Amino acid sequence: MTRRMDCDWMCSYDTQDGLRFVHIRSVSAAFLQRVLQLAVLAYIIGWVIIYRHGYQDMEVPVATVTSKLKGVAFYRDEDSSSNGGISVWDAADYVIPPEEENAFFIVTNFIPTASQSRSTCQSTAECNTSSDCPKTEMDPKGVGVFTGNCVNEKCEIHSWCPLEKDQQAPTPPKLQGAENLTALIKISVYFPRFNISRRNIPDDANMTWMQSCRFSAENNTCPIFRLGDMVAAAGEDFKTLATQGGVIGIRVAWFCDFDYRVSLCRPTYSFRRLDNPHRQSTISPGYNFRYATYYGQNKRTLIKAYGIRFEVQVYGKARKFGIVPTVLNIASGIALLGGGRNDEG
């Protein structure tokens, strides 16, 4: 059974065997329909398929980072008469701890407290009588526990004595020459979906090239970085940063298209400071921590170390042709186009 009814001069509406059709009789309406279909087709091909890479599978990298520091720095030790008063630090001295995950820390400045031993000494807590220093209670600054004695209007404590002096970081920094140290940063990335591995050392690199290259804008495939150059690339002054310490981010981007040669998959680097967003703040500026060198069981040298922590942040995305995303995106485009008949004229 066929039923037909006129909707207006532009089209007619049919119902045939349960199916409904719109017959477009207007040339203008038919032209508009084709324009809309072409627009949808351009969207599918131009935006979804080409610009958004709708024909490719996507994968993010799984990364492993290791680093090795080389070079020496020195400072003039006024308290030492040996070696002309010059104290030389190598990688075993200024890299603390020796290994970190995706990061490394370089000592650039420090305050030593030498010849500490477990004994009793005066704290900064004031007192009038011994009752103001309850025995075994912790000193307010957390540097020891009270002995229960008030000595010269100061509470006596059990601690590592002499106590560390509360003073500002030395200026200029003691290891200012650390800006010339170099870091070999080795990065390996793996894209599980494509079973492809890459590293940041060029495939054609040799030992001669590795021993002489330094990363720069012109030599951006070299994995050996001068510390001063990384700090400068982050927009910081090395001397200022080395005095109080700070954190520098090394951002390594891997954006690869494996429809081309795999050898073209190479990283790009950028640098920025990660800590201290409020530069005018004087509350706990920079980055520092304490560690000790022990001599036997009852004697040590305490070091308040300032330095720069470099954090390696690896991110990215790889793409490669995939039949599944291609079919899905084309099918969705066909669905948008729809179906129907038009009778022009």
N, C-alpha and C positions, 0 to 999 in steps of 0.2 A: 504494500500500500504506500502511495506517495502523496504527501500533502505539501503544498507550496503556498506561501503567503508573501506579499510584497512588504518590505520594511520601509523603503522609500526609493527615491530615484537612484540612490547610490548602490544599493545591494538588495538581494532577495534571500529569503531564508527557507531552507528545505528540511523536511524530516523524511527520511527514507529508511524503512526497515530498522527503525530504532537509532539510526545515525543522523546527526544534524550537520548541515553544511551551510556556510555563508558564501554566496556567489557575489563577488565584487564586480559591479558593472561600470563603476566610475573609473575613468583613466587616472584622475587625480588621486583617488583613494588607493588604486592599485600601485601607483608610483610611490605613494607614501609607505605602503606596505613593504615594497622592495627596498626603500631607503632604510627602514627600520631593520629589515633582515640583514642588509649589508652592514649596518652599524653593529648588530649583534655579532656578525661574522668577523668584523674587524676587531671587536672587543676580544673574542675568543682567540683569534690568531695573534693579534698584535700585543694585547695586554697579558692574557692568561698563558698562552703558549710561548711567546718570544720574550716579552719583558719580564714576566714572573717565572720563566723557565718551567712552565707547566709540563714539559715533555721529559723532565729529568727527576730522578730520585735525589734525595738530599741526605747528608750525613755530617755529624759534627765530629771533630777529632778527639781522640784519646791521647793525651800528651804525657811525656816523661821528660823531666828537666834535670840536668846535672851541671855543675859549675866547678871551675878550677881557677884560683887566683895566683898571680905571679907578680914579682917585683918586691922591692924593699923600700921602707920609709925610715927616717931617723929623726931624732930630736936631741938637743943638747941637754944633758942631765947635769944640772949644777951641783947635785949632791954626790956625783961620782967622779973620781979622779982617774979611773981606768979608761983606756981606749980614747984618751984625749977628751973625756967628758961627753963623748958621742954614743948614744944608745941606738942600735940598729934593730928594726923589727922586720921580720919576714912573714910569709903567709902563715906559718905555724903560730905566730904571735898575734897578728891582727885579725885573723878570721876566727870568729867565735859565734857558735860552736863550729867545729871543722866541717860538719855536714848538716844541711837543713833541706826540707822538702820545698822545692820551687823557690828558694830564697837563699841569700847569704848576707852576713853582717860584717862590716869592716869597722874596726876601731880607728877613730880619727883624733880622739882627744881623751884625756883621762886625768883623774885625781888619785894618786896613790896614798895609802896610809900604811907605812912600813912598820915592821917589827911588832905587830900585834900579838898578844899572848892572852891566854885565859887567866884573868886575875880580877882584882877589884880596882875601881877608879870612881871618880866623881862624875855624876850625870849632870844634866842641865836643870833637873827638877830642884826647885828651891825648897828649903825647910827651915823650921825654927827649932824643932826638937826631933828626936828619933821616931816619935809616934807619927810624924808626918811621912815617914818612909816605911810603910808596913812590909815586914819581911816576906820575901818570895813573891811580892806583887810586881807586875811588870811596870817598867818605866813608861811614862806617857808617850815617849817617842819610839818605844819598842826596841831599844838598843840593849836592854839588859833587865835583870830583876834586882829589886832592892835587897840590900843586906840587913836592913833594919837600923842602920846607923846614919846619923846626920853629921856630916863633916864639913866644917867651914861653910855652913848654911847651904850645903848641897847634899842631896841624897847620894849615898854610896851604893854602887851596883856591882853585881857579878856580870862580867861582860868580856868581850875582846878589847883589851886596852893596849895603847891609848885609843880613845874613841875617834871615829872619823870626824874631820873638821867640816863644818857646814860652810861651804864657800862656793863661789860662782865658777863656772867652767873657765879654764884658762883661755886667754885670748892673746895672740892668735892660737889656733889649735896646735897641739904638740906634734901631731903627725900630718901637717898640712901637705907634705909631699905625697900623701896617699892618692892625690888626684891623678898621679902618673901610673898607678897600679893598673894592671889589666885583668880582665875576667874573660875566660873562655866559657861561653854558655852553649852547651850542647842540648839540642831539643830534638826529640823523636816523636812523631805523630803517627797515629794509625787510624784509618777510616774503616771500621769493621764491615759496613755494608758492601764496600767495594774491595775489601781485602787488599788495600794499598797502604804502604808505609812510606813516609818521607822523613828527612832530617834537614836541619838548617845548615849543615855543611855541604857545599856544592859537590855534585857527583864527580866533577873533574878536579877537585882539590888535591894537592900533594903537600908533603911536609915543607918543602921550600916556600910555597905560597903561604901556608899556615903560620910559619915562623915570622913572616914579614908583614902580613896584612893587619890592618886595623879598620874597624868599622867606621864608615863615614857616609855622607850623602852620595859620594861618587863610588864608594866601594861597599855597597849595602848588602853584599852577600857574605861578608866576612863575619864569623861568629866571635871574634875577639874584640872586646870593648874596653876603651880607656874610661876609667871611672869619672874623671873630670868632664869628659865629653858627654857622658850620659846625664850627669847633673846639669850641665849647661843646656842640653836638649830639653830638659824638663823646666827650663826657665829659672834655674836657681844659681846662686853664687856658691862655689864650692867652699870657700873659706868660711862664709857665714853658716852654711849648712853643717860643715865639719865641726864647728865650735860647739853647737848644742845638740847636733844629731838630727836625724829625720828619716823618712821612709820614701823611697823612690820606686815607682812602678815601671817595670819593663813590659810593655804590652806587645805581644807577638801575635799577629793576625795571619791565619792560613785560610785564604779564600781561593778555592781551586775548582777548575772545570776539567774533569777527566775525559771529556769528549775530545780534548786536545792532548798533546803530549804530556805524559806524567811529569817529565823533567821541568815543565813550566810551572809546576806547583811549588812556589817558593814563599817564604814568610816575609812580612813587612813589619818594621819595628817602630814603636813610638814610646815616648817617655813622659811621665808626669809625676808630680809630688802627690803622695797619697795622704800624708798627715798634715796637721796644722792648717786647717782651712782659714782660721782667724789669725792673721799674721801679727796683729797688734796685741794679742793676748800674752801676758807674762806669767800666767799660771801654768806650771808644768810644761814648759816649752821643750821642743826637741824630743830626742829619744836616747835613753841611757839605762844602764843596769849595772849591777855589782857582781863581781866574781873575785875569788881569792886564789892565791898561789900558796900552797902549804909547805912548810919545812918541818917534817916530823909531825907530831900530834899536837903540839902546844904553841906553834908559832906560824904566823902567816903574814902575807902582804895583801891588803884589801885594795882592789882597784874599782873605782867608780868610772865605768867606761861610757864615753859618748861616741856615737858613730852613725853610720848610714846603713840602713837595711834596704837591700834591693830585692823586690818581690817580682818574680817572673809570672806573668799572667798570659796564658795561652788560650786563644779562642779562634773561632772560624767556622767555615762551612764548605763542604765539597759537594759537587753535583756531577751527575752522569746520566746519560740517556736511560730511561726505563719505560718498558712497554706498558706497565700498569698505569702510571700517572698520565701517560699520553692518551691511552684509550679512555680513561675516566674523564679527562678534560674535554676531549673531542665529543664524547657522548653527551656530556652536560651541555655543550654548545648546540648540538643537534636538538636536544630537548628544548632549549630556549627558542630555537627557530620555529619549532612546531610544524604543523602541516595544514593543508587546506587547498582549495581550488579558487581560482579567480577567472572570471570571464570578462575580459576587457572589451568594451565597445557595446 
